[in-house]
Amino acid sequence: MKKLTMLALAAVFSASAFAQDVYKQISKIKDYNEAYNLLKANLGSMNAEDKAKCYNKLVDLAYEKVVKEQATITENQMAEQLKTKVTPYDTVGLYNAVLKALENGVACDEFDMQPNEKGKVKPKFHNSNANRLYPIRFHLINAGIYYQSIDEALSYKYLATYVESSEYPLFKEQDKSSDTNLTQIAYYAARAAYFAKDYAKAEKYADIALNDTAVAQEAMQVKLAVMQEQLKTHDDSLNYVQKLKDIYAKDENNEMIFSTICSMLISLNDKTGLNELVQAKLAKDPNNFSALAMNGQVYMNDHKWDEAVESLNKALSIQPTNVAVMASIGNCYMYKAQEGVAAATADGKRLTPDAEKTYVDIYMKAIEYLEKAKDLDKTMEFKNVWAYSLYTCCYRALGADDPKTKEAELLTK
């Protein structure tokens, strides 16, 4: 038994000595990759204290690279002022080193904060690493911008690391109030996460960005886009609408949320819910553009063309250059004429000359609004809502050979 105990003790001392030997080797290495590979190959045989020491050495090596390149940048700034020669610096190497320093700093802190054999937590590297690594985080922003048009995935990684690092336990004592870039970078990270289909992170970063009034609206758009991407079933859509209503209840002046709820209710064919929402909005704000425009849409869905035109004209008086609303009024007149003609010619009846003139006049009214929409739509962004309607109305009111009709036909192609 005594012999077994001695063997066990010998094994412990041997493992400890081996770990110390690994650290001694790493401490003498000047190349980061060589030190990193040696540590990774021997991690399984090391205790928390030795792992912390070795990871701290990796931080040292990466940080030395950062300091070196930062010194060159500072020298270059002075050289530019003095109109002297600037020295090229290793841009990619700097960004890589910052990322490595942070990653290894986090790993070091994880083991550094573990209790020792007496159950005491006595970190050796926490404060020094926090104080030297927190200030170099800003390079992550530059890296994200640098890789934006080169490598989207890498750009996302740098921006995400900037946001995530603000919550690292390593930096819990740092003064976060000085980080004025966090919310804006969170927005760009949210966008990058969305395009990378990392929806959980996109929503997380968007929520951070919502605290910044400068990007809050854009951040909300990302958040809504993320939520919409995950709609798979009817129940998903219903739950999404409820989430939107919860957000809207806290901010009833948010026109984007209001419009999104309306669009979802239309897609769900919830006419009652849509009408209730719109009427409640108009009761509080009779001149609200979004509510008036949506009210016009409600009437259009019910084929109440005159009521739709009245509501849409009120909306147009608030935003006279709104192409979609202008075109919608034209479409109301077109549909009114089409339905009138269809009813008047049912069962093989023929239009009387007076009736023909009445409906031509309605088509001409439609043309008036649709042409205004065309003229307003300089970039043809809303062509789908006015072009074919304009051709239809010209064909019906002016005939196939009229120059206006032929011109309108070309616009449909």
N, C-alpha and C positions, 0 to 999 in steps of 0.2 A: 504493500500500500504506500509506504514511504517512497519507494522507488517510482511509483506512478505519479505521486505528487510532485516529486522532483522533476520528472519528465514534463509534466504539465507546466510547471514554473519555467522550465527551460524553453518550452515552446513559446510562452508569453514573452519572455525576454528576447527570444530570437526574432519574433514578429515585430517587437518594438524596435529592435536594433535595425531590422530590415527597413522599416518605415523611416527611421532616422537617416538611413543610408540613401533612400530615395530622395528625401528632402535635400540632403547634402549635394546629391548629384544635380538636382533641379536648381539649387541655389547658385551653382557654378555655371549654368547654361545661359548663354546670351541670346539664343534664338528662341523665339516664342513657340514656333511649331514643334521644335525638338523637345522643349520642356513640357508642352501640352501632351504630346504623344507618350512621353515617359510617365506622366502622372496618370493618364487614362489607362495605361497598361498595368498600373499597380494599385489602383484605387481600392480594389477588393481586399487588400491586405493591410489597409491603413485605418487608424482610428480617426475620430472627428477632429482632434487637435492637430494631427499631422496633415490631414486633408486641408484644414483651414490654412496652415502654414504654406502648403504647396500652391493652393489656389491664390493666396496672397502674392506669391512669387510671380504667378502668371499675370496678376494685376500689375505688378511692378513692371514687367517686360512690356505689356501693352501700353501702360501709362507713359513709359519712357519714350515710346514712339509718338504718342500724342504731344508730349512736351516738346520734342524735337521739331515736329512739323508746325506746332503753334509758334515756336520761336522764329521759324522762317517766315511765317505769315506776318508776325509783328515787325520783323526786319524789313519785309517787303513794303509794309504800310509806310514805314519811315522812308524807305528808298523812293517811293512814289512821291512823297512830299518834297524830298530833296532832289528829285529828278535824276536819281542815280539808278544803276542796274539792279533789277530784282532777280531773286533766285527762285527757280522752279521748286515747288514742293510736291510731295507725294499725296495728292488729294485722296485717291482711293485707299492708300495705306493709312492715312489719317482716319478716315471713316471706319475702316475695318478695325483699327486699333481702339477706337472709342467703343465700338460694339463689343469687342473682346474684353476690354477693361470692365465694362458694365456687367457682362455675363459672368465673368470670373469673380467680380466683386460680390455679386449676388450669391454665387456658389460658396465663396469664402465665408460670407456672413451666415449662411445657413449652418455651416459646421462650427463657426466661431461662436454662435449663440447657443450651442448645445451644452448641457450641464457636464461638468467634469466628473471624475470618479467619486468626488465627494457630494455630487448633486448641486454644485454651485455653478452659476453662469457667470463666467469672467472673460468676456470678449477681449481679444488682444488687437484686433484689426478693425473693429466696427467703426469707431470714430474717425480714424485716419482715412479709411477708404471712403466713408460717406463724405467727408470734407473735401477730398480731392476729386472724387468722381461726379458728385452732383453738379459742379460748375461746368463740366465738359459735355453735359447732355445737349447743349445747344447745337453741337456739331451734328446731332442726329437730324435736326431740322434741315440743315444745309445738305446733308446726305440724301434726305428724302426728296428735296428739290433737284439735286444733281442727277438722281437716277430716274426721275419722273418720266423722261422721254427715252430712257435707255433700257431700263429694266423695271417694269411696273411692280413686280413681286418684291424686288429688293427695296424699292421706294416705299412700298407699304410696310415692309419690315422695319425700316428705320423710323418712319412716322409713328407706327404702332408702339415701338420700343420707347419712343419719347413719351408717349401718353402713359403707357404701362409703368414706366420707371418712376413716375411721380408717386406711385402707390407702393413702391418697393419698401419692405421693412428696413432695408439698409438706410433709407432716407427719411425715416419717420421723424427724426429730430430736426430736419432741415426746414428752413423758412419757406414754405410753399407760396406765401403771398407775393414773393418776388418773381414767380413764374407767370409772367403776363402772357406768354405765348400758348399756354396749355389748351385753353378752350378753342382757339382758332386752329391749332394743329390737330386737335381732336376731331374737328369738322373734316379736315382733309384726310385724316386717318379713317374716319367713318366712310367717306366716299371711296377710298381705296379698298377698304374692307368689303364694301357693297359690291364693287366690281370684281373682287376676288371671291365673291359668294360666301364670305365669312360673315354670315348674317348676325350671329350672336355678338361678335366684336363690333360690327357696324352699328348695331343698336346701342351698345354700351358707349361707344365713342360719341355717337350722336347725342345721347343724353347728357354727356359732359359738355358738349358744344352748345346745348340749349341754354346754358347759363351765360352765354355771351350774346348780347343784343345785336352785335354786328353780324353774327352768322346764325342766329337762332332760327330764322325762317328757312334758310338753306338746310340747316341741321334737321329741322322738322320734316323737310321734304325727303331727306335720306331715311329718316325713321319710318315715315309712311311707306316709302318704297320698299323698305325691308319687310315691313308687315304685310304688304300686298304680295310680295314674292312668295310668301309662305302660306298663301290661301290655296288650299287644295279641295276643300269640301264646302258645301252650303253652310254647315255649322261654323267652319272657319270664318266665312264671310260675315255671318251673324255676330260672332265674337269680335271680329275686327270692328264692325260698326259700333258695338257697345264700347270698345276701347276708345274709339274716336269720340263718342258721345261723352265719355268720362273726361277726356282731355278738353273737349269743347265746353263742358260745364264749368271748368276752371278758367276758361278764357273765351268768352263768347264774342270777343272782337276779332278772333282769329279767322280771317276770311278763307284761308287755305283749308283749315280743318272743316269749316262749314261746307265749302264746295266739295271736299272729298267725301263727306258724309252723304251729301246730295247725290253725288255720282254713284256711290255704293248702293243707295236706296233705289236709284233708277235701275241699276243692274240687277237688283234683287226683285224688281217689279213691285216694290212696296210703295204704292201710290199714296196710301193713307199716311204712312210715316213721313214720306217726303213732303206732302202738303202741310202736315202739322208742323214740321220743322221750319218750312219756309214762312208759314203764316205767323209763327211765334217770332221769327226774326223780323218780319215786317211790322208786327205790332210794336216792337221795341224801337225799330228804326225804319220808318216808312220809306226813306230815301236811300236805303242800302242797295248799292249796285248789284252785288252778288245775289241778294234775295229777290230783287226785281227781275233779274235775268233768269234766275231759276224758276221764279213764278211763271214767267213766260214759257219756259220749258214745260212746266206742269200743264199749262193750258194747251200747249201744242200736243202733248201726249194724249190729251182728251179731245183733240180736234176742235177746240174752242178757239178759232182763229182770231176773231175780233178781240177777245179778251187777252189773247197772247200778244197781239200787236200793241194793245194799250199798255201792258206791263213792260214789254220790250222797248217801247218808245220812251217810257219813263227812265229805263236803264240807260238808253242811248243819250238822253238829255244830260246824264251824269258823266258818261264817257262817250262823247260824240264820235270818236275815231275807233271805236271797238268793232273790228271787222266781223267777228262771230255774231254779235248782236245785230249788226246791220244786215248781214246775210240772213239771219233767222227771220227778221221782219219780212224780207223779200220772199223767203220760203213760205211764210204764213199766207201771204197773198197768193202765191202760186198754188198751194194746196187748197186754199179756199176756192179758187177758180176751177181747179180740177174736180173737186168734189161737187161743185155746183153744176158743171157741165155733165158729169156722170149722172147726177140725179135728174137733170132736165132731159137727158137722152135715154133714160131707162125705158125698157120695153119697146125699143125701136123708135122712140120719138125723135123728132128733129128740132134743132134749136130755131127759135123765131129770130128774125133779124134784130129785134130789140134785145133779146136775151144774148145773142151773139155779141152785140156791142157792149153789153154790161160785163160779160166775162173777159172780153178783150181789154176793156178798161182796167179790170183787176189785174190781168197779166201785165199790162203796161205799168201799173203801180209796183208790181213785183220787180219788173225790169229796172225801175228807178232805184230801188234799194240795192238790188244785186249789182248794178253797175257802180254804185257808190262803194260797195264792198270790194269790188274788183280794183277800183282806183286806190282804195286805202291799203289794199294788200300788196304792197310794193315787192315783197319777197316771195309772193305766191304761197305763203305758209298755210293759208286757209282756203286754198283753191278748191279743196274737196267739198266745201260747204256752199260755194256759190257758182262755180263754173258750169256744171251740168244743168243746174237750175236755170241759169241765165240763158243757156242754149234752148232749153225746153220752152221757156216763156217767149223768147224771140221767135222760135219756130211756130208756136201757136198763135201769137199775136200779129206777127209781121210776115210770116210765110217762109218757106225754105230758101227762096232765092234772094231774100233781102240781105244787103251787105252786113247788117248787124248780126243776122242769124249766122251767116257764114263765118264772120269774125268770132262769134261766140263758140261755134263748133270747133274751131281751131284750138280754143282754150281748153277744150275737154280732153285733148290728146297729150 
